[in-house]
Amino acid sequence: MTSHVTTHVLDAVAGVPAAGIGVRLSRHDADALTEVASGVTDEDGRIRDLGPERLDAGTYRIVFATGEYFAAREQRTFYPQVTIDFAVEDGQGHYHVPILLSPFAYSTYRGS
């Protein structure tokens, strides 16, 4: 079984994968969020199995616990968490949601 959503976090300041970051995947349902899956980045900064093999079309939210990551390294950060909302469309296959992280900035894109 292959996960429909994966992620990869790189620490841009240290130049290494960001291991140990907690991640939650939720679906927007009417006026609420429903958690679909959660995980922690491995030593390569990846979660290869975040969520089920298939997701229904809709809007999803992925939240990275970046504050805890930086606190463990005794680094100040402006972002206690990084929250990314993205759209899942029918028939669009795999969604890879990576972030490039530093204490005061981050970037993301739809990966492959």
C-alpha positions as a LaTeX table, in Angstrom:
\begin{tabular}{lrrr}
\hline
Residue & $x$ (\AA) & $y$ (\AA) & $z$ (\AA) \\
\hline
Met1 & 0.00 & 0.00 & 0.00 \\
Thr2 & 1.32 & 3.44 & $-0.95$ \\
Ser3 & 0.40 & 6.55 & 0.96 \\
His4 & $-1.49$ & 9.22 & $-0.92$ \\
Val5 & 0.36 & 12.00 & 0.96 \\
Thr6 & 4.07 & 12.17 & 1.78 \\
Thr7 & 6.33 & 14.95 & 3.05 \\
His8 & 9.98 & 15.87 & 3.40 \\
Val9 & 11.40 & 18.59 & 5.68 \\
Leu10 & 14.87 & 20.05 & 5.19 \\
Asp11 & 16.54 & 22.35 & 7.73 \\
Ala12 & 17.95 & 25.09 & 5.49 \\
Val13 & 20.16 & 26.59 & 8.21 \\
Ala14 & 21.80 & 23.37 & 9.36 \\
Gly15 & 21.82 & 21.89 & 5.85 \\
Val16 & 20.38 & 18.58 & 7.04 \\
Pro17 & 17.07 & 16.71 & 6.98 \\
Ala18 & 14.78 & 17.81 & 9.82 \\
Ala19 & 14.22 & 14.63 & 11.80 \\
Gly20 & 11.68 & 14.35 & 14.61 \\
Ile21 & 9.08 & 16.87 & 13.43 \\
Gly22 & 5.52 & 15.95 & 14.31 \\
Val23 & 3.07 & 16.23 & 11.40 \\
Arg24 & $-0.75$ & 16.08 & 11.32 \\
Leu25 & $-2.92$ & 15.68 & 8.22 \\
Ser26 & $-6.56$ & 16.80 & 8.47 \\
Arg27 & $-9.49$ & 17.24 & 6.12 \\
His28 & $-11.71$ & 20.33 & 6.08 \\
Asp29 & $-15.30$ & 19.14 & 6.70 \\
Ala30 & $-17.96$ & 21.88 & 6.72 \\
Asp31 & $-17.00$ & 23.94 & 9.80 \\
Ala32 & $-14.50$ & 21.52 & 11.32 \\
Leu33 & $-11.23$ & 19.72 & 10.73 \\
Thr34 & $-11.09$ & 15.93 & 10.91 \\
Glu35 & $-7.67$ & 14.39 & 11.54 \\
Val36 & $-6.83$ & 11.79 & 8.88 \\
Ala37 & $-3.28$ & 10.82 & 9.91 \\
Ser38 & $-0.23$ & 11.85 & 11.88 \\
Gly39 & 3.43 & 10.96 & 11.97 \\
Val40 & 6.96 & 12.09 & 12.76 \\
Thr41 & 9.71 & 12.78 & 10.23 \\
Asp42 & 12.38 & 10.08 & 10.12 \\
Glu43 & 16.18 & 10.55 & 10.13 \\
Asp44 & 15.94 & 11.58 & 6.45 \\
Gly45 & 13.31 & 14.24 & 7.31 \\
Arg46 & 10.59 & 12.23 & 5.54 \\
Ile47 & 7.23 & 10.71 & 6.24 \\
Arg48 & 6.61 & 8.17 & 3.52 \\
Asp49 & 3.24 & 6.95 & 4.76 \\
Leu50 & 1.18 & 9.93 & 5.90 \\
Gly51 & $-2.41$ & 8.99 & 5.37 \\
Pro52 & $-4.31$ & 6.36 & 3.49 \\
Glu53 & $-3.72$ & 5.09 & $-0.03$ \\
Arg54 & $-6.54$ & 7.27 & $-1.33$ \\
Leu55 & $-8.10$ & 10.54 & $-0.20$ \\
Asp56 & $-11.45$ & 11.92 & $-1.28$ \\
Ala57 & $-11.40$ & 15.16 & $-3.23$ \\
Gly58 & $-11.46$ & 18.20 & $-0.96$ \\
Thr59 & $-9.30$ & 20.59 & 1.02 \\
Tyr60 & $-6.74$ & 19.20 & 3.44 \\
Arg61 & $-4.42$ & 20.74 & 6.03 \\
Ile62 & $-0.97$ & 19.56 & 6.96 \\
Val63 & 0.56 & 20.98 & 10.17 \\
Phe64 & 4.25 & 20.71 & 11.04 \\
Ala65 & 5.25 & 21.12 & 14.73 \\
Thr66 & 8.25 & 23.30 & 13.95 \\
Gly67 & 8.33 & 25.06 & 17.32 \\
Glu68 & 9.11 & 21.82 & 19.13 \\
Tyr69 & 11.82 & 21.02 & 16.58 \\
Phe70 & 13.61 & 24.33 & 17.14 \\
Ala71 & 13.09 & 24.27 & 20.93 \\
Ala72 & 14.86 & 20.90 & 21.06 \\
Arg73 & 17.82 & 22.64 & 19.36 \\
Glu74 & 17.60 & 25.67 & 21.66 \\
Gln75 & 16.86 & 27.92 & 18.68 \\
Arg76 & 14.33 & 30.73 & 18.68 \\
Thr77 & 11.75 & 30.59 & 15.89 \\
Phe78 & 9.04 & 32.86 & 14.57 \\
Tyr79 & 6.86 & 29.92 & 13.48 \\
Pro80 & 5.65 & 27.60 & 16.26 \\
Gln81 & 4.00 & 25.59 & 13.52 \\
Val82 & 3.77 & 25.61 & 9.74 \\
Thr83 & 0.25 & 25.11 & 8.39 \\
Ile84 & $-0.39$ & 24.37 & 4.72 \\
Asp85 & $-3.84$ & 23.95 & 3.20 \\
Phe86 & $-3.99$ & 22.20 & $-0.18$ \\
Ala87 & $-6.60$ & 20.85 & $-2.57$ \\
Val88 & $-6.91$ & 17.18 & $-3.47$ \\
Glu89 & $-8.60$ & 16.53 & $-6.79$ \\
Asp90 & $-10.09$ & 13.27 & $-8.04$ \\
Gly91 & $-7.65$ & 11.27 & $-10.09$ \\
Gln92 & $-4.61$ & 13.36 & $-9.18$ \\
Gly93 & $-2.65$ & 10.53 & $-7.55$ \\
His94 & 0.16 & 11.13 & $-5.10$ \\
Tyr95 & 0.62 & 14.41 & $-3.18$ \\
His96 & 4.10 & 15.24 & $-1.91$ \\
Val97 & 4.15 & 18.33 & 0.36 \\
Pro98 & 7.75 & 19.23 & 1.27 \\
Ile99 & 9.02 & 22.24 & 3.21 \\
Leu100 & 12.37 & 23.98 & 3.34 \\
Leu101 & 12.63 & 25.28 & 6.89 \\
Ser102 & 14.59 & 27.86 & 8.85 \\
Pro103 & 13.74 & 29.55 & 12.19 \\
Phe104 & 12.36 & 32.67 & 10.50 \\
Ala105 & 11.22 & 31.48 & 7.06 \\
Tyr106 & 9.89 & 28.49 & 5.18 \\
Ser107 & 8.92 & 27.59 & 1.63 \\
Thr108 & 6.83 & 24.81 & 0.17 \\
Tyr109 & 5.73 & 23.47 & $-3.20$ \\
Arg110 & 3.93 & 20.48 & $-4.66$ \\
Gly111 & 6.64 & 17.90 & $-5.06$ \\
Ser112 & 6.66 & 14.64 & $-6.93$ \\
\hline
\end{tabular}
